[in-house]
Amino acid sequence: MNDTLDPSARNEGDVLASAVSKVKRHVLPLFVIMFIVNYLDRVNIGFVRPHLESDLGISAAAFGFGAGLFFIGYALFEVPSNMLLQRVGARLWLTRIMFTWGLVATAMAFVQTETQFYVLRFLLGVAEAGFFPGVIYYFTRWLPAAERGKAIAIFLSGSALASLISGPLAGALMQIQGLGLRGWQWMLFIEGMASVTLCFFVFFWLDSKPHDAKWLSKAEQDALVDTIDREQREREAIGAVRPSSWSLLKDRQIVLFCLIYFCIQLTIYAATFWLPSIIKRMGDLSDLQVGFFNSIPWLISILAMYAFAAGSTRWKFQQAWVAGALVIAAIGMFMSTTGGPVFAFVAVCFAAIGFKSASSLFWPIPQGYLDARIAAAVIALINSVGNLGGFVAPTTFGLLEQHTGSIQGGLYGLAVTSVLAAIAVFFIRTRPKGAASPEAKAPSALGQTH
């Protein structure tokens, strides 16, 4: 059948394929590394919580509230950040985002009071605002629509890798002493400065537009721009407009997507910020030992994510796979309340199989349901709502521990929300109403969004 194609058409297709391949090789590894560094600077305070309490007197409630303030700053400034990115260009703005978050993360090493802790966590969220949707926007200007889902999946894999290495890396860096700084200060300082250093490479490596890329031939630049512009003209021809968040929320399916992802993120961020404290109660463990123990649930979850992804590909009923994963998370969180610290750690390892797999299995559902014209906007909206779980979970856990001496009530709450989310999954559609056949699904992303 290919023999009947016009040779010039085949040649244009080859040029476009070559351009897409070069774009992926050039930018995707860098974006994954940026995501890893971003994730480390966001969650590394979970490993220093005991030191913040002993050295600075920051209570459990104050820690939880401060940890969550990041997500408030992120949510408030995400839209303004996206508007500025489109005005000044992705290269400059993504570099700015990374530079400022690196500076704030570095400054976290020098906090002395609860107020300083609150301010810097909020400012870190403000500084990081726009990173995830900024990368999504970058893909819309550099990749045809058919390629963006695959690129997003690879980009999201950075969170899984970051979860795995965050503990051992933090534990190793906290062994450093000297120059008047404690180990936890060195860890925050070094990880923050890594972002500052990397941003200079980002500035010289990224290009804002395909026609700025010297590593693409003129034909490849034209093929990318022509294809993306043609897709945009097709959207405009049928009256497509860029939707607002409020208009998107009129769709009940999108509301369900947001609520389900919020429930998933509640459990993920509760485990992210409180797991090191649970591990610390297992015995007289050093920071390095806590770090290595912390990596165990995430390693197990990565293996489980691959297994679940393979199973969902073979037996296609995505809602059932997501619901099953959420039930596993609920069982694990409930069981973590029934024994001692060691048993609780084992139960959280089991729960991690569920909540991390649920996160990766979830994304193909909205990607399959959404019209390509609004997919990027809805993904950003779902991500924003989900990230609010990063405020609710640590804040609630902190208050519970402060006033009751236990986080047991929070673990019960996570179990219940996971069950409710599992039920809600069966009320969402996997493709637009009236669609004749399912859209091609993007591969499951190994991790949660930013």
N, C-alpha and C positions, 0 to 999 in steps of 0.2 A: 504493500500500500504506500510505503514511503517513496517508491519509485515514481509515483504519479505526482508528487509534490514538485512545485517549481524549484529549480536549483537555487534561485536567489532567496526563496523563502527558507530553504534548508540552511543556507549560509547565514541568514539573519538569526535563525534559531540557534545555530552553533555559536555565533558571536555573543548572543544574550546568555546562553548557558555558560560560556567561558567567563563573562563578566560577573555573573552571579557567583560562580565558584571562587573567583578572585576576591570578591567582596566578603564572602564567608571566611575565607582563609585570613584575610587582612584584619577584619574587625571583630569577629566572634571570639577568638581567644582573648583579645584584650578586654572585651566586655565581660567575659566570664571572670577574668582576674579582677576587674574593677568591682564586680558583684561580690566576690569573695572578700576583698578588702573592706568593702562597704558593710557587709554583714558582720565582720569581725569588730569593726568600730561601733556597730550598733548594739551588740549583745555582750561585749567583753566585760561589762560591769557585773554580769552575773557571777563571774569568778572572783571578784574583789569585794563582794558584799560583806563577808566576815571582817575584812580589813577596814572597810568603811565604818563598820559598827565599832570595832575595837579602837581604831586610831582616831576617828573623827566623831564618834558618837551618833552616827546616822542610824536611826531605828529602822525596824522592818517596814513599818508603815511609810516612813519617809523614803526608804529605798524603793518600795513598790510604786509609790506615787512618782518619784523622779524617773524611774525606769519607763513608766508609761507616758510621761510628759513628752518624750521624744515623738510619739505618734500624733499628739495634738499639734505640735509644731509642723510636722510633716503634712498632716491633712490640711491645715489652714493655708499653707503656702504652696501647695502642689500646683494649683491652677495658675497663680501669678508666675510661678517659675516656668511652667509650660509656655505661657504667652511670651515671656522674655526669650526663651529658647528659640522660638520660631522667628523672633525679631532679630536676634544677634547671631544666630547660627549655632548648630549643634556642637561644633568643635570648641568654640570659645565657651559656651555655656556649660557643657559637661565638664570641661576643665575647671571652670569656676566652682561648680558644685563640689567637685572632688577636693579642690584646694581648701575651700572654706570648711567642709566637714572634717578634713584632716587637721586643720588648725584647732577647731573646737574639740575634736577627740584628743588631741595632744594636750590642750589646756585642762582636760578632765583630770590629768595626773596631778594637778596642783590645787584641787578643791580643798577647802578647809571647813566649810560650813554647809548646812542643809540648803540654805538659800543659793549658794554658789552651785551646788549639785543640781538643784532644780533649774536654774537659769541655763547652765551649760547643756543639760539634757534637752531642754526645749530648743535651744539654739542649734543643737546637733540635728534635730528634726527639721528645723527651718533650713539649715544648710543642705541637708540631703534631699529636700523636697524637689521633686521633678526628675530625680535620677531614673527611676524605673520607667515612667511614661516618656521621659526624654529619649531613652534607648529605643522604646517602641516607635516613637516618632522618627527616629533615625532610620529604623528599618523601613518605614513607609516611604522614605525619600531615596532609599538605596536598593530596595528589593521589590520585585513584582509581588502581587498579592499572594500568589500560590506558594511563594517561598517564605513568607513571613512567619507562618505558624511553626515551621521547622526551626527557624532561627530563634524564635522566642523560647522554644523547648530547650535548645542548647544553652541559651542565656540563663534560663532558670536553673539549670543544673549546678550553677555556681553556689546556690544556697545549700545544696546537699553536700558539696565538697567543703564549704565553709563550716557547716555543722560538724563535720568529721574532724577537721583539723583544729578547730577553735580551742578545744580543751587542752590537748597536748601542747599547743603553741603557747597558750596563756600560762600553763603550768611551768613551762621551760623559761619563759621570759621573767616570771616572778621569782626565779632563783637569783636574778641579778641584784646586786646590792652595791651601794657606793655613791659618792658625790652628794651625800645628804638625802638621797631618795631611797624609799623602800621598794621592795620587789614589785608590789602592785602598781606603784607609780611608774616604774620602768616599763612594765608591760603596756600600760595605757599610753605612755609617751612614745614608745617604739612603734606600736601599731598605728598610732595617729600619724607619726612622721612618715610611715610607709605610704600612707595615702598622699601626703604632701609631695613626697618624692615622685610617686607614680604619676601625678597629675602633669608634671612637666613632659614626661614621655607621651602622655595622652595628647597634649597640645600639638606635639610635632608629628604624631602618628596618624591622628584622625584628620579627615577632610570633611568640610560641611556639605559639599555638593559633589556629585559624580564628576562633573567637568573640572573640579579642582584636583582630582586624583591622578597624579602622574604615573601611578602604577597600573592604570588602565589605559588601553589604547584608545585612540579617538573613536574608532568604530564601537568599542565596548562602552565607552561613555555615552555615545549617542543611542546605542541600543537600550541601555538602562533608562535613560531619560525619556526616550520616545515611548517605551513600554509603560512606564509609570504615568507619564502625561496622558497617554491614550486611555489608561484605566480611569484616570481622574475625569477626563472628558466624558467617558461613558457614564460615570456616576452622575455628573452634572446634567447629562442629557436626559436622564430619567428623573431629574428633580431632586437628587440627593443633596442634603444639606448636613452640615456638621451639627450633630445633636448636642443639646445641653444635658447636664447631669439630671436636671429636673424632668426633662422630657423622657429620658431613658427610664427613669423610675416609674413612669406610667405603665410600663410593661411589667406585668406581674411575674413573668418568668425571670426578668432581670432582677427584680426585687428578691425572688427566691435564691438566685445565684449569689447575691450579696449576703443574704442571711446565712446561707449554708457555708460560704467561705469564711464569714465572720466566726461561726462556731468552730470551724477547723482551726483558724488562727488563734482563737482563745486557748486551745489546748497546746498548740505548738509554742506559743510565747510563754505560757505558764511553765512548761517544761524547760524552755530555753533559759529563763531567768531564775527558776527555783531549783533546777536539778542539781547544780553544784552544792547548794545548801543541804539537799537531801543526802547527797553523797558524803558530805562532811560529817554527817551524823553517824555514818557507818563505823567510824573508829578514828583513831588518831592518825589521820592521813595528811601528807604534805600537799602543798599546792600542785606539785607535779603529779602526784598520785591521783588527786581529784580530777586533774585535767585528763589523764588517761582513762579513768573510769567514765568521765563525761562523754568520751568519744564512743563508748560501747553501744549505747542505744542508737546513736546516729549511724554507726556502721551496720548494725542489724537492720535499721530502717532502710538503708540504701539497698541492701540485698533484697529486702522484702519488696521494695518498690519495683525492682527489676522483675521479680517473680510475679507480682500483681499485674504489671504492665504486659508481660507475656501471656498471662492467663486471660486478661481482658481482650487481648488481640485474638486469641483462639476462640474464646466463648464470649461472643459480643452481646453483652447486656450491661452497659456502663453504669447505669444507676445501681444495679445490684452489687457491682464491685465496690462502688463508692460507699454504699450503705454498709456492706460487710466490713469494710475497713473502719468505718466510724463505730460500728458495734465492737470491734476489737479494741479500739481506743477507749470506748466507754468501760469495757470489762477491765482493761488494764488500770485505768484511773480509779475505778471502784476498788479493785483488789489492793491497790497501793495503800488503802486506808486500813487494811485488816491485819497487818503484821508489823514487825519491827523495821528499822531502816534498811537492812539488807533485803528483806522481802519487798519493801516499797521500791527499792531500786530495780529489782528484777521485774516487778509489775510495770514500772515505767518503761523498761526496755520492751515489754510486750505491748504496751500502749503505743510506743513509738512506731511499731510495725503498722498500726492502724492510722494514727493521725498524719504521718508523713506520706503513707501510701494514698490516703484519702486526698491529700493536697495535690499529688501528681495525677491521680485518676480523675480528679474533678475537672481540670482545665479543658480536656477534649469535649466535654459536654457543652459549655457555652461557646466554644469555638465552632462546634458543629451546628448549634442553633442559630448563631448570630449571622446576620447579613454582613458580608465582607466590608460594606461601606461604613459600618459602625463598630466593627469588631475591636479596633484599637481603643476607641473611646470607652467601650463597655469594659474591656479588660482593665483599663486604668481605674474605672469607677469601682469595679469589684475589688480590685487591689486596695483602693483607698478605704472602702468600708471594712474589708477584712483586716487591714492594719489597725483599725480601731480596737480590735481584739488585743493588740499589743499594749493598749492603754488599760483596758478593763481588767485583763488577767493579772498583771503584776500589781496593779493598785489594789484590787480585791484581796489578793493573797497577802499583800503586806498588811492591810488593815486587819485581816483575820488573825495573822500571827501576832500582831501587836496587841490585840484585845483579847484573844483566846489562848495564845501560846501554841496554836496548832493551825495547819492549813487544811485540815481534814474536810471542813465544810466546803472549801474551794474545790477539792478533788471530787467530792460528791457532785458539786455543781457542774464540773466539766463532764462527768459521766452522763448526767442528765441531758446537757446540751448536745452531746455527741449522739445520744439516742434520738433526740428530737430532730437533729439534722439528718440522721439516717432515714427517718420517716419522711421528712420533707423532700428528700432526693427523689422519691417516687412520684412527686407531683410536678417535676420539671420535664420539659420536652427536650429531646436530643436534636431535633431539627425544626425549622420553621413550620408553622401550621400550614398544611396543604402541600408541603414539599413532596415531590414524587418519589424521591430516593434520598438517602442520606448523603450529605456532603462528605468528601474525603476528610477523614479525621487527621489532625496533626498528632505526632507522637507525644506520648505522655511526658510531661516535664518532670525532671527529677528534683522536686523541691517546691517550696511555696514561692509566690511572687514577692517583689521587693516591698 
